[in-house]
Amino acid sequence: MYVADYGLGIGPGTVSVIDATMNSVIATIPVDQNPFAVAVNPLTNRIYVTNNFGTTVNVGDGIVSVIDGATNAVVDRLHVGTNPSGVAVNPSTNRIYVTLYAFAGGNTVQVIDGATDTIVDSITVGAPPWLIDVNPVTNRTYVALCGPFCDATGVDVIDATTDTVVAVPVENNPYGVAVNAISDLIFATNLGSDSVSIIDGTTNVVGQTLPVGSGPQGVGFNPATLTAYVANGGSNTVSVITAFDGILGESNCHGKSVSALAHQYRGLSAAATAFGFSSVQALQAAIAAYCGQ
């Protein structure tokens, strides 16, 4: 696991490398100023880190550090523009998407070719872009507009196949996004509304908005359990959103989930298809993993 050590004030930062089998830090990698976000390409073993305030010489010269996961060393420094914030990797195309926030004054997402470490496209979105995630199955990228420093209320969808940008209205101050590539659902945290908007990736429409804790920011998704985790910065809590009806830890968790899915989708076979599982057995395994059984 790779952690951006942002630090206090403007200055050089590091990336901590954690061995998840031992839960220990095995390396600390020096990067440029104020590393903010991290994305990994598991196919190339390259790690991409946005340095929010650029270099020690020019704080406006935004840098993306490229780390080789085999050596834990920076192998390239990409000059991308002012205040790179979010970063996401599409391993299917080896494209890296970087948001340029520019202190609520930029509306650009840079596209990097991971094979050559060069910028191959610059995409204009509707407001300063903050955090970002990508669905490698549909080749669509989701950009939260515009974080904590302005009042946008949308998530922009970049379709790399058709080279179009579609705006999806959500609630106040969208901050983070996470993609469920299995069911093509996108979770967007709304910092100003204490909620999460769930976007249908097929229709680009919000199908559900759920209340969470105070000040939701980052969000991550576990495809094995169909569970999203939301970091609530205002209440120091984590909200857990799951497709299953059962409550984690309860003895009837599995049975309640199976019954709810079978009822909602008129059978487990249809439910498995809806969530992208290859069989009912695969869906059952995901439910068991969530319930801890």
Beta strands, then each sheet from edge to edge (+ up, - down):
strand 1: 2-5
strand 2: 12-19
strand 3: 24-33
strand 4: 35-41
strand 5: 46-51
strand 6: 62-68
strand 7: 73-81
strand 8: 84-90
strand 9: 95-100
strand 10: 108-113
strand 11: 118-124
strand 12: 129-135
strand 13: 140-145
strand 14: 154-159
strand 15: 164-169
strand 16: 174-180
strand 17: 185-190
strand 18: 195-200
strand 19: 205-211
strand 20: 216-222
strand 21: 227-232
strand 22: 237-242
sheet 1: 1+ 2- 3+
sheet 2: 4+ 5- 6+ 7-
sheet 3: 8+ 9- 10+ 11-
sheet 4: 12+ 13- 14+ 15-
sheet 5: 16+ 17- 18+ 19-
sheet 6: 20+ 21- 22+
end
